Amino acid sequence: MIELIVVKAGDDYFRFTQDGFTRCSMNKASVYPLDHLDQAIKGQAELKKAGLDGKLMKLVITEEPFEIAEEGE
């Protein structure tokens, strides 16, 4: 299991760069492992300065085998 932190406001996720932040879909969002929580908190603070109510959200990823059934089965 992997746990990652993202910053979200409403239905929007955010990508953070040196130039600021942009709204994006989950697959483009900045994600942080728990040992980089400080970076997620900084991103949340940037949103607050811009008047947005950013929340820290934990993504929990689990890994399991995936098989595709052969045609005709």
PyMOL Python script that loads the backbone (N, CA, C, O; Angstrom):
from pymol import cmd

cmd.read_pdbstr("""\
ATOM      1  N   MET A   1       0.842  -1.176   0.000  1.00  0.00           N
ATOM      2  CA  MET A   1       0.000   0.000   0.000  1.00  0.00           C
ATOM      3  C   MET A   1       0.892   1.245   0.000  1.00  0.00           C
ATOM      4  O   MET A   1       1.914   1.301   0.683  1.00  0.00           O
ATOM      5  N   ILE A   2       0.478   2.227  -0.776  1.00  0.00           N
ATOM      6  CA  ILE A   2       1.195   3.502  -0.860  1.00  0.00           C
ATOM      7  C   ILE A   2       0.227   4.606  -0.455  1.00  0.00           C
ATOM      8  O   ILE A   2      -0.923   4.613  -0.894  1.00  0.00           O
ATOM      9  N   GLU A   3       0.682   5.535   0.376  1.00  0.00           N
ATOM     10  CA  GLU A   3      -0.136   6.679   0.766  1.00  0.00           C
ATOM     11  C   GLU A   3       0.528   7.949   0.241  1.00  0.00           C
ATOM     12  O   GLU A   3       1.719   8.179   0.455  1.00  0.00           O
ATOM     13  N   LEU A   4      -0.259   8.765  -0.446  1.00  0.00           N
ATOM     14  CA  LEU A   4       0.215  10.019  -1.020  1.00  0.00           C
ATOM     15  C   LEU A   4      -0.734  11.142  -0.621  1.00  0.00           C
ATOM     16  O   LEU A   4      -1.914  10.904  -0.364  1.00  0.00           O
ATOM     17  N   ILE A   5      -0.221  12.356  -0.570  1.00  0.00           N
ATOM     18  CA  ILE A   5      -1.025  13.528  -0.229  1.00  0.00           C
ATOM     19  C   ILE A   5      -1.183  14.412  -1.466  1.00  0.00           C
ATOM     20  O   ILE A   5      -0.220  14.653  -2.194  1.00  0.00           O
ATOM     21  N   VAL A   6      -2.408  14.890  -1.693  1.00  0.00           N
ATOM     22  CA  VAL A   6      -2.699  15.864  -2.741  1.00  0.00           C
ATOM     23  C   VAL A   6      -3.425  17.034  -2.093  1.00  0.00           C
ATOM     24  O   VAL A   6      -3.932  16.925  -0.976  1.00  0.00           O
ATOM     25  N   VAL A   7      -3.469  18.152  -2.806  1.00  0.00           N
ATOM     26  CA  VAL A   7      -4.222  19.310  -2.341  1.00  0.00           C
ATOM     27  C   VAL A   7      -5.417  19.469  -3.272  1.00  0.00           C
ATOM     28  O   VAL A   7      -5.279  19.448  -4.495  1.00  0.00           O
ATOM     29  N   LYS A   8      -6.591  19.630  -2.670  1.00  0.00           N
ATOM     30  CA  LYS A   8      -7.834  19.671  -3.434  1.00  0.00           C
ATOM     31  C   LYS A   8      -8.724  20.780  -2.886  1.00  0.00           C
ATOM     32  O   LYS A   8      -8.767  21.012  -1.678  1.00  0.00           O
ATOM     33  N   ALA A   9      -9.433  21.462  -3.778  1.00  0.00           N
ATOM     34  CA  ALA A   9     -10.444  22.449  -3.390  1.00  0.00           C
ATOM     35  C   ALA A   9     -11.693  22.144  -4.206  1.00  0.00           C
ATOM     36  O   ALA A   9     -11.682  22.248  -5.432  1.00  0.00           O
ATOM     37  N   GLY A  10     -12.755  21.771  -3.530  1.00  0.00           N
ATOM     38  CA  GLY A  10     -13.962  21.353  -4.246  1.00  0.00           C
ATOM     39  C   GLY A  10     -13.657  20.107  -5.057  1.00  0.00           C
ATOM     40  O   GLY A  10     -13.141  19.124  -4.526  1.00  0.00           O
ATOM     41  N   ASP A  11     -13.977  20.149  -6.351  1.00  0.00           N
ATOM     42  CA  ASP A  11     -13.700  19.016  -7.238  1.00  0.00           C
ATOM     43  C   ASP A  11     -12.345  19.127  -7.928  1.00  0.00           C
ATOM     44  O   ASP A  11     -11.963  18.239  -8.691  1.00  0.00           O
ATOM     45  N   ASP A  12     -11.616  20.208  -7.666  1.00  0.00           N
ATOM     46  CA  ASP A  12     -10.366  20.480  -8.372  1.00  0.00           C
ATOM     47  C   ASP A  12      -9.137  20.020  -7.593  1.00  0.00           C
ATOM     48  O   ASP A  12      -9.047  20.184  -6.377  1.00  0.00           O
ATOM     49  N   TYR A  13      -8.201  19.444  -8.332  1.00  0.00           N
ATOM     50  CA  TYR A  13      -6.873  19.121  -7.805  1.00  0.00           C
ATOM     51  C   TYR A  13      -5.930  20.208  -8.295  1.00  0.00           C
ATOM     52  O   TYR A  13      -6.293  20.996  -9.167  1.00  0.00           O
ATOM     53  N   PHE A  14      -4.712  20.258  -7.738  1.00  0.00           N
ATOM     54  CA  PHE A  14      -3.779  21.324  -8.096  1.00  0.00           C
ATOM     55  C   PHE A  14      -2.391  20.784  -8.384  1.00  0.00           C
ATOM     56  O   PHE A  14      -1.915  19.837  -7.759  1.00  0.00           O
ATOM     57  N   ARG A  15      -1.762  21.431  -9.361  1.00  0.00           N
ATOM     58  CA  ARG A  15      -0.369  21.159  -9.703  1.00  0.00           C
ATOM     59  C   ARG A  15       0.419  22.393  -9.285  1.00  0.00           C
ATOM     60  O   ARG A  15       0.085  23.515  -9.666  1.00  0.00           O
ATOM     61  N   PHE A  16       1.470  22.174  -8.497  1.00  0.00           N
ATOM     62  CA  PHE A  16       2.285  23.275  -7.987  1.00  0.00           C
ATOM     63  C   PHE A  16       3.627  23.305  -8.705  1.00  0.00           C
ATOM     64  O   PHE A  16       4.274  22.274  -8.889  1.00  0.00           O
ATOM     65  N   THR A  17       4.035  24.511  -9.109  1.00  0.00           N
ATOM     66  CA  THR A  17       5.333  24.721  -9.749  1.00  0.00           C
ATOM     67  C   THR A  17       5.999  25.922  -9.082  1.00  0.00           C
ATOM     68  O   THR A  17       5.426  26.535  -8.182  1.00  0.00           O
ATOM     69  N   GLN A  18       7.199  26.250  -9.522  1.00  0.00           N
ATOM     70  CA  GLN A  18       7.887  27.426  -8.986  1.00  0.00           C
ATOM     71  C   GLN A  18       7.129  28.705  -9.312  1.00  0.00           C
ATOM     72  O   GLN A  18       7.272  29.708  -8.613  1.00  0.00           O
ATOM     73  N   ASP A  19       6.318  28.673 -10.377  1.00  0.00           N
ATOM     74  CA  ASP A  19       5.568  29.855 -10.807  1.00  0.00           C
ATOM     75  C   ASP A  19       4.200  29.978 -10.148  1.00  0.00           C
ATOM     76  O   ASP A  19       3.481  30.943 -10.409  1.00  0.00           O
ATOM     77  N   GLY A  20       3.826  29.028  -9.302  1.00  0.00           N
ATOM     78  CA  GLY A  20       2.514  29.088  -8.662  1.00  0.00           C
ATOM     79  C   GLY A  20       1.789  27.759  -8.761  1.00  0.00           C
ATOM     80  O   GLY A  20       2.378  26.698  -8.554  1.00  0.00           O
ATOM     81  N   PHE A  21       0.500  27.829  -9.080  1.00  0.00           N
ATOM     82  CA  PHE A  21      -0.297  26.606  -9.160  1.00  0.00           C
ATOM     83  C   PHE A  21      -1.335  26.713 -10.267  1.00  0.00           C
ATOM     84  O   PHE A  21      -1.696  27.808 -10.698  1.00  0.00           O
ATOM     85  N   THR A  22      -1.806  25.562 -10.716  1.00  0.00           N
ATOM     86  CA  THR A  22      -2.889  25.498 -11.696  1.00  0.00           C
ATOM     87  C   THR A  22      -3.867  24.411 -11.270  1.00  0.00           C
ATOM     88  O   THR A  22      -3.486  23.420 -10.647  1.00  0.00           O
ATOM     89  N   ARG A  23      -5.135  24.616 -11.618  1.00  0.00           N
ATOM     90  CA  ARG A  23      -6.152  23.586 -11.398  1.00  0.00           C
ATOM     91  C   ARG A  23      -5.939  22.493 -12.427  1.00  0.00           C
ATOM     92  O   ARG A  23      -5.519  22.763 -13.552  1.00  0.00           O
ATOM     93  N   CYS A  24      -6.226  21.260 -12.043  1.00  0.00           N
ATOM     94  CA  CYS A  24      -6.022  20.157 -12.977  1.00  0.00           C
ATOM     95  C   CYS A  24      -6.834  18.942 -12.548  1.00  0.00           C
ATOM     96  O   CYS A  24      -7.486  18.947 -11.504  1.00  0.00           O
ATOM     97  N   SER A  25      -6.783  17.906 -13.369  1.00  0.00           N
ATOM     98  CA  SER A  25      -7.411  16.634 -13.025  1.00  0.00           C
ATOM     99  C   SER A  25      -6.481  15.865 -12.086  1.00  0.00           C
ATOM    100  O   SER A  25      -5.317  16.229 -11.919  1.00  0.00           O
ATOM    101  N   MET A  26      -6.996  14.818 -11.487  1.00  0.00           N
ATOM    102  CA  MET A  26      -6.196  14.057 -10.524  1.00  0.00           C
ATOM    103  C   MET A  26      -4.919  13.514 -11.149  1.00  0.00           C
ATOM    104  O   MET A  26      -3.876  13.493 -10.495  1.00  0.00           O
ATOM    105  N   ASN A  27      -4.978  13.076 -12.404  1.00  0.00           N
ATOM    106  CA  ASN A  27      -3.789  12.464 -13.004  1.00  0.00           C
ATOM    107  C   ASN A  27      -2.684  13.474 -13.317  1.00  0.00           C
ATOM    108  O   ASN A  27      -1.578  13.066 -13.674  1.00  0.00           O
ATOM    109  N   LYS A  28      -2.943  14.763 -13.196  1.00  0.00           N
ATOM    110  CA  LYS A  28      -1.915  15.794 -13.412  1.00  0.00           C
ATOM    111  C   LYS A  28      -1.514  16.493 -12.113  1.00  0.00           C
ATOM    112  O   LYS A  28      -0.610  17.329 -12.115  1.00  0.00           O
ATOM    113  N   ALA A  29      -2.171  16.161 -11.018  1.00  0.00           N
ATOM    114  CA  ALA A  29      -1.950  16.856  -9.746  1.00  0.00           C
ATOM    115  C   ALA A  29      -0.574  16.550  -9.156  1.00  0.00           C
ATOM    116  O   ALA A  29       0.003  15.488  -9.394  1.00  0.00           O
ATOM    117  N   SER A  30      -0.072  17.498  -8.390  1.00  0.00           N
ATOM    118  CA  SER A  30       1.143  17.262  -7.606  1.00  0.00           C
ATOM    119  C   SER A  30       0.782  16.318  -6.468  1.00  0.00           C
ATOM    120  O   SER A  30      -0.182  16.556  -5.741  1.00  0.00           O
ATOM    121  N   VAL A  31       1.548  15.259  -6.316  1.00  0.00           N
ATOM    122  CA  VAL A  31       1.328  14.297  -5.230  1.00  0.00           C
ATOM    123  C   VAL A  31       2.602  14.206  -4.401  1.00  0.00           C
ATOM    124  O   VAL A  31       3.710  14.312  -4.927  1.00  0.00           O
ATOM    125  N   TYR A  32       2.428  14.009  -3.101  1.00  0.00           N
ATOM    126  CA  TYR A  32       3.557  14.020  -2.187  1.00  0.00           C
ATOM    127  C   TYR A  32       3.518  12.791  -1.287  1.00  0.00           C
ATOM    128  O   TYR A  32       2.473  12.477  -0.716  1.00  0.00           O
ATOM    129  N   PRO A  33       4.641  12.093  -1.153  1.00  0.00           N
ATOM    130  CA  PRO A  33       4.693  11.024  -0.153  1.00  0.00           C
ATOM    131  C   PRO A  33       4.615  11.659   1.238  1.00  0.00           C
ATOM    132  O   PRO A  33       4.899  12.845   1.402  1.00  0.00           O
ATOM    133  N   LEU A  34       4.235  10.875   2.217  1.00  0.00           N
ATOM    134  CA  LEU A  34       4.049  11.415   3.570  1.00  0.00           C
ATOM    135  C   LEU A  34       5.305  12.077   4.127  1.00  0.00           C
ATOM    136  O   LEU A  34       5.203  12.997   4.939  1.00  0.00           O
ATOM    137  N   ASP A  35       6.486  11.629   3.706  1.00  0.00           N
ATOM    138  CA  ASP A  35       7.710  12.257   4.219  1.00  0.00           C
ATOM    139  C   ASP A  35       7.999  13.613   3.568  1.00  0.00           C
ATOM    140  O   ASP A  35       8.981  14.268   3.917  1.00  0.00           O
ATOM    141  N   HIS A  36       7.147  14.039   2.620  1.00  0.00           N
ATOM    142  CA  HIS A  36       7.236  15.379   2.029  1.00  0.00           C
ATOM    143  C   HIS A  36       5.961  16.177   2.310  1.00  0.00           C
ATOM    144  O   HIS A  36       5.563  17.031   1.518  1.00  0.00           O
ATOM    145  N   LEU A  37       5.337  15.888   3.434  1.00  0.00           N
ATOM    146  CA  LEU A  37       4.105  16.562   3.829  1.00  0.00           C
ATOM    147  C   LEU A  37       4.283  18.075   3.874  1.00  0.00           C
ATOM    148  O   LEU A  37       3.347  18.817   3.577  1.00  0.00           O
ATOM    149  N   ASP A  38       5.474  18.536   4.243  1.00  0.00           N
ATOM    150  CA  ASP A  38       5.732  19.976   4.312  1.00  0.00           C
ATOM    151  C   ASP A  38       5.474  20.662   2.979  1.00  0.00           C
ATOM    152  O   ASP A  38       4.999  21.797   2.961  1.00  0.00           O
ATOM    153  N   GLN A  39       5.774  20.003   1.859  1.00  0.00           N
ATOM    154  CA  GLN A  39       5.531  20.593   0.539  1.00  0.00           C
ATOM    155  C   GLN A  39       4.037  20.713   0.262  1.00  0.00           C
ATOM    156  O   GLN A  39       3.588  21.701  -0.318  1.00  0.00           O
ATOM    157  N   ALA A  40       3.271  19.714   0.674  1.00  0.00           N
ATOM    158  CA  ALA A  40       1.819  19.767   0.495  1.00  0.00           C
ATOM    159  C   ALA A  40       1.221  20.894   1.337  1.00  0.00           C
ATOM    160  O   ALA A  40       0.309  21.591   0.891  1.00  0.00           O
ATOM    161  N   ILE A  41       1.731  21.068   2.541  1.00  0.00           N
ATOM    162  CA  ILE A  41       1.241  22.138   3.413  1.00  0.00           C
ATOM    163  C   ILE A  41       1.564  23.501   2.811  1.00  0.00           C
ATOM    164  O   ILE A  41       0.752  24.422   2.905  1.00  0.00           O
ATOM    165  N   LYS A  42       2.736  23.646   2.194  1.00  0.00           N
ATOM    166  CA  LYS A  42       3.091  24.905   1.519  1.00  0.00           C
ATOM    167  C   LYS A  42       2.133  25.178   0.366  1.00  0.00           C
ATOM    168  O   LYS A  42       1.704  26.314   0.166  1.00  0.00           O
ATOM    169  N   GLY A  43       1.799  24.138  -0.391  1.00  0.00           N
ATOM    170  CA  GLY A  43       0.839  24.297  -1.484  1.00  0.00           C
ATOM    171  C   GLY A  43      -0.525  24.717  -0.965  1.00  0.00           C
ATOM    172  O   GLY A  43      -1.175  25.586  -1.547  1.00  0.00           O
ATOM    173  N   GLN A  44      -0.954  24.110   0.114  1.00  0.00           N
ATOM    174  CA  GLN A  44      -2.231  24.467   0.729  1.00  0.00           C
ATOM    175  C   GLN A  44      -2.217  25.944   1.153  1.00  0.00           C
ATOM    176  O   GLN A  44      -3.214  26.646   0.987  1.00  0.00           O
ATOM    177  N   ALA A  45      -1.095  26.407   1.695  1.00  0.00           N
ATOM    178  CA  ALA A  45      -0.967  27.808   2.114  1.00  0.00           C
ATOM    179  C   ALA A  45      -1.043  28.748   0.914  1.00  0.00           C
ATOM    180  O   ALA A  45      -1.623  29.829   1.013  1.00  0.00           O
ATOM    181  N   GLU A  46      -0.458  28.345  -0.229  1.00  0.00           N
ATOM    182  CA  GLU A  46      -0.550  29.159  -1.450  1.00  0.00           C
ATOM    183  C   GLU A  46      -2.002  29.342  -1.865  1.00  0.00           C
ATOM    184  O   GLU A  46      -2.415  30.440  -2.237  1.00  0.00           O
ATOM    185  N   LEU A  47      -2.775  28.263  -1.800  1.00  0.00           N
ATOM    186  CA  LEU A  47      -4.189  28.355  -2.159  1.00  0.00           C
ATOM    187  C   LEU A  47      -4.927  29.291  -1.210  1.00  0.00           C
ATOM    188  O   LEU A  47      -5.756  30.094  -1.639  1.00  0.00           O
ATOM    189  N   LYS A  48      -4.626  29.185   0.073  1.00  0.00           N
ATOM    190  CA  LYS A  48      -5.287  30.037   1.064  1.00  0.00           C
ATOM    191  C   LYS A  48      -5.011  31.509   0.778  1.00  0.00           C
ATOM    192  O   LYS A  48      -5.913  32.340   0.880  1.00  0.00           O
ATOM    193  N   LYS A  49      -3.761  31.839   0.417  1.00  0.00           N
ATOM    194  CA  LYS A  49      -3.408  33.224   0.072  1.00  0.00           C
ATOM    195  C   LYS A  49      -4.202  33.717  -1.126  1.00  0.00           C
ATOM    196  O   LYS A  49      -4.488  34.909  -1.241  1.00  0.00           O
ATOM    197  N   ALA A  50      -4.561  32.793  -2.025  1.00  0.00           N
ATOM    198  CA  ALA A  50      -5.333  33.143  -3.222  1.00  0.00           C
ATOM    199  C   ALA A  50      -6.841  33.098  -2.961  1.00  0.00           C
ATOM    200  O   ALA A  50      -7.638  33.277  -3.883  1.00  0.00           O
ATOM    201  N   GLY A  51      -7.230  32.858  -1.709  1.00  0.00           N
ATOM    202  CA  GLY A  51      -8.648  32.849  -1.359  1.00  0.00           C
ATOM    203  C   GLY A  51      -9.362  31.533  -1.608  1.00  0.00           C
ATOM    204  O   GLY A  51     -10.592  31.488  -1.630  1.00  0.00           O
ATOM    205  N   LEU A  52      -8.601  30.458  -1.798  1.00  0.00           N
ATOM    206  CA  LEU A  52      -9.191  29.139  -2.035  1.00  0.00           C
ATOM    207  C   LEU A  52      -9.058  28.278  -0.787  1.00  0.00           C
ATOM    208  O   LEU A  52      -8.055  28.348  -0.076  1.00  0.00           O
ATOM    209  N   ASP A  53     -10.070  27.471  -0.530  1.00  0.00           N
ATOM    210  CA  ASP A  53     -10.072  26.612   0.651  1.00  0.00           C
ATOM    211  C   ASP A  53      -9.515  25.242   0.289  1.00  0.00           C
ATOM    212  O   ASP A  53     -10.270  24.288   0.103  1.00  0.00           O
ATOM    213  N   GLY A  54      -8.205  25.147   0.189  1.00  0.00           N
ATOM    214  CA  GLY A  54      -7.558  23.887  -0.164  1.00  0.00           C
ATOM    215  C   GLY A  54      -7.522  22.928   1.009  1.00  0.00           C
ATOM    216  O   GLY A  54      -7.255  23.322   2.144  1.00  0.00           O
ATOM    217  N   LYS A  55      -7.790  21.685   0.724  1.00  0.00           N
ATOM    218  CA  LYS A  55      -7.756  20.634   1.744  1.00  0.00           C
ATOM    219  C   LYS A  55      -6.679  19.621   1.375  1.00  0.00           C
ATOM    220  O   LYS A  55      -6.472  19.325   0.198  1.00  0.00           O
ATOM    221  N   LEU A  56      -5.999  19.094   2.380  1.00  0.00           N
ATOM    222  CA  LEU A  56      -5.062  17.999   2.153  1.00  0.00           C
ATOM    223  C   LEU A  56      -5.868  16.710   2.107  1.00  0.00           C
ATOM    224  O   LEU A  56      -6.672  16.441   2.999  1.00  0.00           O
ATOM    225  N   MET A  57      -5.653  15.919   1.070  1.00  0.00           N
ATOM    226  CA  MET A  57      -6.360  14.655   0.903  1.00  0.00           C
ATOM    227  C   MET A  57      -5.335  13.540   0.782  1.00  0.00           C
ATOM    228  O   MET A  57      -4.301  13.698   0.133  1.00  0.00           O
ATOM    229  N   LYS A  58      -5.633  12.413   1.413  1.00  0.00           N
ATOM    230  CA  LYS A  58      -4.735  11.260   1.347  1.00  0.00           C
ATOM    231  C   LYS A  58      -5.253  10.292   0.293  1.00  0.00           C
ATOM    232  O   LYS A  58      -6.409   9.871   0.334  1.00  0.00           O
ATOM    233  N   LEU A  59      -4.389   9.945  -0.645  1.00  0.00           N
ATOM    234  CA  LEU A  59      -4.687   8.907  -1.627  1.00  0.00           C
ATOM    235  C   LEU A  59      -4.055   7.621  -1.124  1.00  0.00           C
ATOM    236  O   LEU A  59      -2.886   7.609  -0.739  1.00  0.00           O
ATOM    237  N   VAL A  60      -4.814   6.550  -1.127  1.00  0.00           N
ATOM    238  CA  VAL A  60      -4.307   5.251  -0.695  1.00  0.00           C
ATOM    239  C   VAL A  60      -4.327   4.334  -1.908  1.00  0.00           C
ATOM    240  O   VAL A  60      -5.388   4.032  -2.453  1.00  0.00           O
ATOM    241  N   ILE A  61      -3.150   3.897  -2.324  1.00  0.00           N
ATOM    242  CA  ILE A  61      -3.017   3.058  -3.512  1.00  0.00           C
ATOM    243  C   ILE A  61      -2.646   1.652  -3.072  1.00  0.00           C
ATOM    244  O   ILE A  61      -1.692   1.449  -2.320  1.00  0.00           O
ATOM    245  N   THR A  62      -3.413   0.693  -3.550  1.00  0.00           N
ATOM    246  CA  THR A  62      -3.083  -0.706  -3.288  1.00  0.00           C
ATOM    247  C   THR A  62      -2.744  -1.373  -4.607  1.00  0.00           C
ATOM    248  O   THR A  62      -3.222  -0.968  -5.667  1.00  0.00           O
ATOM    249  N   GLU A  63      -1.930  -2.376  -4.530  1.00  0.00           N
ATOM    250  CA  GLU A  63      -1.479  -3.084  -5.724  1.00  0.00           C
ATOM    251  C   GLU A  63      -1.963  -4.521  -5.642  1.00  0.00           C
ATOM    252  O   GLU A  63      -1.816  -5.188  -4.618  1.00  0.00           O
ATOM    253  N   GLU A  64      -2.546  -4.984  -6.745  1.00  0.00           N
ATOM    254  CA  GLU A  64      -2.994  -6.371  -6.818  1.00  0.00           C
ATOM    255  C   GLU A  64      -2.903  -6.838  -8.259  1.00  0.00           C
ATOM    256  O   GLU A  64      -2.908  -6.010  -9.170  1.00  0.00           O
ATOM    257  N   PRO A  65      -2.822  -8.131  -8.490  1.00  0.00           N
ATOM    258  CA  PRO A  65      -2.727  -8.648  -9.854  1.00  0.00           C
ATOM    259  C   PRO A  65      -3.970  -8.277 -10.668  1.00  0.00           C
ATOM    260  O   PRO A  65      -5.081  -8.220 -10.141  1.00  0.00           O
ATOM    261  N   PHE A  66      -3.761  -8.030 -11.938  1.00  0.00           N
ATOM    262  CA  PHE A  66      -4.852  -7.710 -12.857  1.00  0.00           C
ATOM    263  C   PHE A  66      -4.709  -8.603 -14.070  1.00  0.00           C
ATOM    264  O   PHE A  66      -3.650  -8.650 -14.696  1.00  0.00           O
ATOM    265  N   GLU A  67      -5.763  -9.303 -14.398  1.00  0.00           N
ATOM    266  CA  GLU A  67      -5.724 -10.201 -15.549  1.00  0.00           C
ATOM    267  C   GLU A  67      -6.844  -9.841 -16.506  1.00  0.00           C
ATOM    268  O   GLU A  67      -7.958  -9.526 -16.089  1.00  0.00           O
ATOM    269  N   ILE A  68      -6.540  -9.890 -17.776  1.00  0.00           N
ATOM    270  CA  ILE A  68      -7.538  -9.657 -18.813  1.00  0.00           C
ATOM    271  C   ILE A  68      -7.945 -11.010 -19.363  1.00  0.00           C
ATOM    272  O   ILE A  68      -7.099 -11.814 -19.754  1.00  0.00           O
ATOM    273  N   ALA A  69      -9.242 -11.256 -19.390  1.00  0.00           N
ATOM    274  CA  ALA A  69      -9.741 -12.537 -19.894  1.00  0.00           C
ATOM    275  C   ALA A  69      -9.494 -12.636 -21.396  1.00  0.00           C
ATOM    276  O   ALA A  69      -9.658 -11.659 -22.128  1.00  0.00           O
ATOM    277  N   GLU A  70      -9.105 -13.807 -21.839  1.00  0.00           N
ATOM    278  CA  GLU A  70      -8.914 -14.060 -23.267  1.00  0.00           C
ATOM    279  C   GLU A  70     -10.272 -14.018 -23.959  1.00  0.00           C
ATOM    280  O   GLU A  70     -11.286 -14.360 -23.351  1.00  0.00           O
ATOM    281  N   GLU A  71     -10.301 -13.603 -25.226  1.00  0.00           N
ATOM    282  CA  GLU A  71     -11.557 -13.604 -25.979  1.00  0.00           C
ATOM    283  C   GLU A  71     -12.108 -15.017 -26.048  1.00  0.00           C
ATOM    284  O   GLU A  71     -11.363 -15.981 -26.222  1.00  0.00           O
ATOM    285  N   GLY A  72     -13.433 -15.128 -25.910  1.00  0.00           N
ATOM    286  CA  GLY A  72     -14.070 -16.433 -25.976  1.00  0.00           C
ATOM    287  C   GLY A  72     -14.209 -17.101 -24.630  1.00  0.00           C
ATOM    288  O   GLY A  72     -14.799 -18.178 -24.540  1.00  0.00           O
ATOM    289  N   GLU A  73     -13.693 -16.507 -23.597  1.00  0.00           N
ATOM    290  CA  GLU A  73     -13.829 -17.119 -22.260  1.00  0.00           C
ATOM    291  C   GLU A  73     -15.044 -16.583 -21.568  1.00  0.00           C
ATOM    292  O   GLU A  73     -15.332 -16.972 -20.436  1.00  0.00           O
TER     293      GLU A  73
END
""", "prot")
cmd.dss("prot")
cmd.show_as("cartoon", "prot")
cmd.util.cbc("prot")
cmd.orient("prot")
